Amino acid sequence: MSLEVQPKYDRNFHDEGAGLVELGSTSGSQGLKQPGAPKYADDDDLLPVVLERYLEKAGVMQKLRPYLDVTGQVKNEFARCLMAEFFGTLLFQMFGGSAPAKDTTAPAANGFALVAVIYAFANISGAHINPAVTFALICTGHMKWWKGLLYMIAQILGAIFGALIYAGLIPALHLGAGAGSPGCFGPAAGVRNGDVFGWETMMTFLLVMTVYAAAVAKPGHGNTAPLAIGLSLYAAAISGGPFTGASLNPARTIGPAVVFTCNVGVSFLYIAAELFGAALAAGLSIFLYGRAPASVRTTGL
């Protein structure tokens, strides 16, 4: 999946009208600096250079250098994708999962967190941030199964580490004190397992269909795709959240269950429903939009 969000920042670009005229050398025409010119020749590179020198002294760069290019970027493109999925899911779990479950702002917190994370990482990995989304793209031929499996592992690990972070940041979280929530998913009182399966299936179906229509199928919705995806999660959380907590994401289900050992037994029901909903969405997407082109099925993501 690839979202057409804002282009990556070009370090060589300077806004010609943004710089202020500054005093420089007093000799000849060099007394004034041109608008947009950096204060020092290496102004743009100052922070990266300082950071690199610090890491050099710490001995970190010697170990990392074989894996980095001359700009400091990780050489392997797929490794960057896995890093993006890990950190994206970590942030989504941290800011979405820690929202108080009984608070009416929880759906908005999750929806907006998803929007922000997609904008942040879409240009790198496609920002699946959800094993259900990855599973659907495997079903439609947009991603090779082994790459999808590694995506899912990165997402699950990200959710676990995200839950660990807010476990340490929210006081007495294990005791249910404070304003935070462990982010564990379980049915509300009186809600049957069949109801949980139905709700999670249909909510995940809505989310994955929105992802496919907005960000995968052509022509897509470009820069507004993350907003559409976040709104679909927001709508699902408002409607089905009171009954199941609205996970829609196997990684989000597994992360807090591992960290807080809560609702482990019912987690398998959530995961099965979410993957089933993703499969249904993939099937309908094939009927409506067609499978991935042969070139995509051959090369994968």
C-alpha positions as CSV (number, residue, x, y, z in Angstrom):
1,M,0.0,0.0,0.0
2,S,1.3,3.4,-0.8
3,L,-0.3,6.7,0.2
4,E,0.3,9.9,-1.8
5,V,1.1,12.2,1.1
6,Q,3.4,15.2,1.1
7,P,6.7,14.7,-0.7
8,K,9.8,14.0,1.4
9,Y,11.7,17.0,2.6
10,D,14.5,17.9,0.3
11,R,17.5,19.1,2.3
12,N,18.8,20.9,-0.8
13,F,15.8,23.1,-1.1
14,H,15.8,26.7,0.2
15,D,12.9,29.2,0.0
16,E,14.5,32.1,-1.7
17,G,12.4,34.7,0.1
18,A,12.6,33.2,3.5
19,G,16.0,34.3,4.7
20,L,16.8,37.6,6.3
21,V,19.6,39.9,5.0
22,E,22.5,39.5,7.5
23,L,25.7,41.3,7.9
24,G,28.8,39.3,6.9
25,S,32.2,40.3,5.6
26,T,32.8,44.0,5.2
27,S,34.8,43.6,2.0
28,G,33.2,44.6,-1.2
29,S,29.9,43.1,-2.4
30,Q,30.2,40.2,0.1
31,G,29.0,42.5,2.9
32,L,25.5,41.2,2.7
33,K,24.3,37.6,2.6
34,Q,21.8,36.7,0.0
35,P,18.2,35.9,1.1
36,G,17.8,32.2,1.8
37,A,21.5,31.5,2.3
38,P,22.4,29.5,5.5
39,K,24.3,31.4,8.2
40,Y,27.1,28.9,7.9
41,A,28.2,26.7,5.0
42,D,27.1,23.6,6.8
43,D,24.1,25.0,8.7
44,D,21.8,22.4,7.3
45,D,24.1,19.6,8.4
46,L,25.0,21.0,11.8
47,L,22.7,18.8,13.9
48,P,23.4,15.6,12.0
49,V,27.1,16.1,12.2
50,V,27.0,16.7,16.0
51,L,24.8,13.6,16.5
52,E,27.1,11.5,14.3
53,R,30.2,12.6,16.2
54,Y,28.5,11.8,19.5
55,L,27.6,8.3,18.2
56,E,31.2,7.9,16.9
57,K,32.6,8.6,20.3
58,A,30.1,6.2,21.9
59,G,31.2,3.5,19.4
60,V,27.7,3.1,17.9
61,M,28.5,4.4,14.4
62,Q,31.2,1.7,13.9
63,K,28.6,-1.0,14.3
64,L,25.9,0.8,12.3
65,R,28.0,2.2,9.4
66,P,27.8,-1.0,7.3
67,Y,24.1,-0.7,7.3
68,L,23.9,3.1,6.5
69,D,24.4,5.0,3.3
70,V,26.3,8.3,3.0
71,T,23.3,10.3,4.2
72,G,22.9,8.2,7.3
73,Q,19.8,6.4,6.0
74,V,19.4,2.6,6.4
75,K,20.5,1.1,3.1
76,N,18.0,-1.8,3.0
77,E,14.6,-0.4,1.9
78,F,12.6,-3.3,3.4
79,A,14.4,-2.8,6.7
80,R,13.2,0.8,6.7
81,C,9.7,-0.5,6.0
82,L,9.8,-2.8,9.0
83,M,11.2,0.0,11.2
84,A,8.3,2.3,10.1
85,E,5.7,-0.4,10.9
86,F,7.3,-1.0,14.3
87,F,7.5,2.6,15.4
88,G,4.2,3.5,13.8
89,T,2.3,0.8,15.7
90,L,4.2,1.7,18.8
91,L,3.0,5.3,18.7
92,F,-0.5,4.2,17.7
93,Q,-0.7,1.8,20.7
94,M,0.8,4.4,23.1
95,F,-1.5,7.3,22.2
96,G,-4.6,5.3,21.3
97,G,-4.4,2.5,23.8
98,S,-3.7,4.7,26.8
99,A,-6.9,6.8,26.3
100,P,-9.4,6.1,29.1
101,A,-11.7,3.4,27.7
102,K,-14.8,4.9,29.4
103,D,-14.0,8.4,28.3
104,T,-16.0,9.8,25.3
105,T,-12.8,11.1,23.8
106,A,-11.3,7.7,23.4
107,P,-12.6,7.2,19.8
108,A,-11.3,10.6,18.8
109,A,-7.9,9.9,20.4
110,N,-7.6,6.6,18.4
111,G,-8.8,8.1,15.2
112,F,-6.5,11.1,15.3
113,A,-3.6,9.0,16.4
114,L,-4.1,6.8,13.4
115,V,-4.2,9.8,11.1
116,A,-1.0,11.2,12.4
117,V,0.9,7.9,12.3
118,I,-0.2,7.3,8.7
119,Y,0.9,10.7,7.6
120,A,4.2,10.1,9.4
121,F,5.1,6.7,7.9
122,A,3.1,6.2,4.7
123,N,5.9,7.3,2.4
124,I,8.2,4.7,3.9
125,S,6.2,1.5,4.5
126,G,2.6,2.4,3.4
127,A,1.7,2.7,7.1
128,H,-0.4,-0.5,7.5
129,I,-0.1,-0.3,11.3
130,N,-2.5,-3.2,11.5
131,P,-2.0,-6.9,10.7
132,A,-5.6,-7.0,9.4
133,V,-4.7,-4.4,6.7
134,T,-1.6,-6.3,5.8
135,F,-3.5,-9.6,5.6
136,A,-6.0,-8.0,3.3
137,L,-3.3,-6.8,1.0
138,I,-1.8,-10.3,0.9
139,C,-5.2,-11.6,-0.1
140,T,-5.6,-9.1,-3.0
141,G,-2.1,-9.8,-4.3
142,H,-0.6,-6.4,-3.3
143,M,2.0,-7.9,-1.0
144,K,4.0,-11.1,-0.9
145,W,3.0,-13.4,2.0
146,W,6.5,-13.5,3.6
147,K,6.9,-9.8,3.5
148,G,3.4,-9.5,5.0
149,L,4.3,-11.9,7.8
150,L,7.3,-9.8,8.7
151,Y,5.2,-6.7,8.6
152,M,2.8,-8.4,11.1
153,I,5.6,-9.3,13.4
154,A,6.9,-5.8,13.4
155,Q,3.4,-4.4,14.1
156,I,2.8,-6.8,17.0
157,L,6.2,-6.0,18.6
158,G,5.5,-2.3,18.2
159,A,2.2,-2.7,20.0
160,I,3.8,-4.6,22.8
161,F,6.5,-2.0,23.3
162,G,3.9,0.8,23.0
163,A,2.0,-0.8,25.9
164,L,5.2,-1.2,27.9
165,I,5.9,2.5,27.5
166,Y,2.6,3.7,28.8
167,A,2.7,1.1,31.5
168,G,5.7,2.9,32.8
169,L,4.3,6.4,32.2
170,I,0.8,6.1,33.8
171,P,0.9,5.8,37.6
172,A,-0.7,2.7,39.2
173,L,-2.0,1.5,35.8
174,H,-2.0,-2.1,36.9
175,L,-4.3,-1.1,39.7
176,G,-6.7,0.8,37.5
177,A,-5.9,4.1,39.2
178,G,-5.3,7.4,37.5
179,A,-6.7,8.7,34.2
180,G,-5.2,6.0,32.0
181,S,-6.3,2.6,30.8
182,P,-4.4,-0.6,30.1
183,G,-5.9,-0.6,26.6
184,C,-7.1,-4.2,27.0
185,F,-10.0,-5.3,24.9
186,G,-12.9,-7.4,26.2
187,P,-16.7,-7.5,25.9
188,A,-18.9,-5.3,27.9
189,A,-21.2,-6.9,30.5
190,G,-23.9,-8.9,28.9
191,V,-22.3,-9.0,25.5
192,R,-22.0,-12.6,24.1
193,N,-19.0,-14.0,22.2
194,G,-21.1,-14.1,19.0
195,D,-21.8,-10.4,19.4
196,V,-18.1,-9.7,19.8
197,F,-17.3,-11.6,16.7
198,G,-19.9,-9.9,14.7
199,W,-19.0,-6.4,15.8
200,E,-15.2,-6.8,15.4
201,T,-15.8,-8.4,12.0
202,M,-18.0,-5.6,10.6
203,M,-15.9,-2.8,12.1
204,T,-12.7,-4.3,10.7
205,F,-14.5,-4.7,7.4
206,L,-15.3,-1.0,7.4
207,L,-11.8,0.0,8.2
208,V,-10.1,-2.2,5.6
209,M,-12.6,-1.2,2.9
210,T,-11.8,2.4,3.6
211,V,-8.0,1.7,3.4
212,Y,-8.4,-0.1,0.1
213,A,-10.6,2.5,-1.5
214,A,-8.7,5.5,-0.2
215,A,-5.1,4.4,-0.4
216,V,-4.8,1.2,-2.5
217,A,-7.2,1.3,-5.4
218,K,-6.7,3.8,-8.1
219,P,-7.1,6.7,-8.3
220,G,-7.4,6.8,-4.5
221,H,-7.8,10.0,-2.4
222,G,-4.2,11.2,-2.2
223,N,-3.4,13.4,0.8
224,T,-6.8,13.0,2.3
225,A,-6.6,9.2,2.5
226,P,-5.2,9.2,6.1
227,L,-8.2,11.4,7.2
228,A,-10.7,9.0,5.6
229,I,-9.0,6.0,7.3
230,G,-8.9,7.8,10.7
231,L,-12.6,8.7,10.4
232,S,-13.6,5.1,9.7
233,L,-11.9,4.0,12.9
234,Y,-13.5,6.9,14.7
235,A,-17.0,5.9,13.4
236,A,-16.4,2.3,14.3
237,A,-15.2,3.1,17.8
238,I,-18.2,5.3,18.5
239,S,-20.7,2.6,17.3
240,G,-19.1,-0.7,18.4
241,G,-16.8,0.6,21.1
242,P,-19.4,0.3,23.9
243,F,-19.8,-3.4,23.2
244,T,-16.2,-4.7,22.4
245,G,-13.9,-1.7,22.9
246,A,-13.4,-1.6,19.1
247,S,-10.0,-3.1,18.6
248,L,-10.1,-3.7,14.8
249,N,-6.4,-4.5,15.0
250,P,-4.8,-7.8,16.0
251,A,-1.6,-6.0,17.1
252,R,-3.6,-3.7,19.3
253,T,-5.4,-6.8,20.8
254,I,-2.1,-8.6,21.5
255,G,0.0,-5.8,22.8
256,P,-1.8,-4.9,26.0
257,A,-2.8,-8.6,26.5
258,V,0.8,-9.6,26.7
259,V,1.9,-6.6,28.9
260,F,-1.0,-6.6,31.3
261,T,-2.1,-10.3,30.9
262,C,-5.7,-9.2,30.6
263,N,-8.5,-10.8,28.7
264,V,-6.0,-13.3,27.1
265,G,-8.7,-15.9,26.7
266,V,-11.0,-13.7,24.6
267,S,-8.1,-12.2,22.6
268,F,-8.2,-15.1,20.1
269,L,-11.9,-14.4,19.4
270,Y,-11.0,-10.8,18.6
271,I,-8.1,-11.7,16.3
272,A,-10.2,-14.3,14.4
273,A,-13.0,-11.8,13.9
274,E,-10.6,-9.1,12.7
275,L,-8.8,-11.3,10.2
276,F,-12.2,-12.6,9.0
277,G,-13.4,-9.0,8.5
278,A,-10.2,-8.2,6.6
279,A,-10.7,-11.3,4.4
280,L,-14.3,-10.2,3.6
281,A,-13.1,-6.7,2.7
282,A,-10.3,-8.1,0.5
283,G,-12.9,-10.3,-1.3
284,L,-15.3,-7.4,-2.0
285,S,-12.4,-5.2,-3.0
286,I,-11.4,-7.7,-5.7
287,F,-14.9,-7.7,-7.0
288,L,-15.2,-3.9,-7.0
289,Y,-11.7,-2.9,-8.0
290,G,-10.0,-6.1,-9.3
291,R,-6.9,-7.8,-8.0
292,A,-3.5,-6.2,-8.0
293,P,-2.0,-5.8,-11.5
294,A,0.3,-8.7,-12.6
295,S,3.3,-6.4,-12.2
296,V,2.4,-5.8,-8.6
297,R,1.7,-9.4,-7.9
298,T,5.1,-10.3,-9.3
299,T,7.2,-7.8,-7.4
300,G,5.1,-7.5,-4.3
301,L,5.3,-4.4,-2.0
